[in-house]
């Protein structure tokens, strides 16, 4: 009897535990089934949204659709990549300067006070050859008018010379004494004629020897100037110099430099010396005591109104390299330190291609990896294609 009761008690305890275990197992299976269904739905939905996106490890390429009509609207340009000659480049900076002989300094020809005939003259004013820039007057100075003094000295010595001519004929004075008088006369005559050549109404007119424009003015109205003191600088602005400052690290490459491209600070246009009748003038054989750079100087015709004195970004072109793959600079885009270009796959299909870049001459840039011969690269309308690539990708998300 006791054994029966014990057996019945154990059975009553085990039956509920078994039911709970069955319920827990059913819950686990139901949860797994639900998770599997959600994953399937998520993967299915994601696959529908990103049908154009490459799967990792598959090697497929995401294609960008850009219609023919869009390409014509933005003026899309394509270039087929072919090996070509590309010069070694030394990138540096420098300055645009006026060429020697293209610029002159106007100096005072007499001592006195400066008076500008054209009160509105300023840097940039156009001036003709022979035109008066300033007049210099010494009438009100304590030392007196130097032209008037030179005239008096000349006339006095001239009288002595004429008298000496008669005396030497009569052998009253020696030939040696006569020559000394003649020397004093010639000297006084030269001084007076030099000062009196531009002497008008009590002042000396200082004129410009060349036509051009006023670059600098060094004096003000009423300033006192001495003979030889600079008054203004006049430049014709026809022939300019490009002075590149090259680091000593490239000293061995300087002899190979033949031409250059440059951009000014105020203009994004790339200028080529070959298009401006440019030529290499000289290069430094040593660095300056106040600098660690070596000058390389070119001359070129200023046919595009480049401003002398402006600073420039310079690409010095050295020895040519053969069979180099390069593309226009306009074909390259940059994203977070990485560089990309866009290749045409077919008439309306494009793809984004990462590349490794080499040297640039300002117009074209060398491509080291990521490009091969025969590829068709977008060179104009790049950002429109880039925009089409970003707008065509729908962000991944859940679909319920």
Secondary structure as UniProt FT lines:
FT   HELIX           2..49
FT   TURN            50..52
FT   TURN            56..58
FT   STRAND          64..65
FT   HELIX           68..74
FT   STRAND          77..80
FT   STRAND          84..98
FT   TURN            100..101
FT   STRAND          103..107
FT   STRAND          112..116
FT   TURN            119..120
FT   TURN            123..124
FT   STRAND          126..127
FT   TURN            129..130
FT   STRAND          132..137
FT   TURN            139..140
FT   TURN            142..143
FT   HELIX           146..169
FT   TURN            170..171
FT   HELIX           175..196
FT   TURN            197..198
FT   STRAND          199..200
FT   TURN            201..202
FT   STRAND          203..207
FT   STRAND          212..217
FT   TURN            221..222
FT   STRAND          224..225
FT   TURN            227..228
FT   STRAND          230..235
FT   STRAND          239..247
FT   HELIX           248..256
FT   STRAND          259..264
FT   TURN            265..266
FT   STRAND          271..272
FT   HELIX           273..275
FT   TURN            276..277
FT   STRAND          279..283
FT   TURN            289..290
FT   STRAND          293..301
FT   TURN            308..309
FT   STRAND          311..324
FT   STRAND          326..328
FT   HELIX           329..331
FT   STRAND          333..335
FT   TURN            336..337
FT   STRAND          338..344
FT   STRAND          349..360
FT   STRAND          364..369
FT   TURN            373..374
FT   STRAND          376..380
FT   HELIX           382..391
//
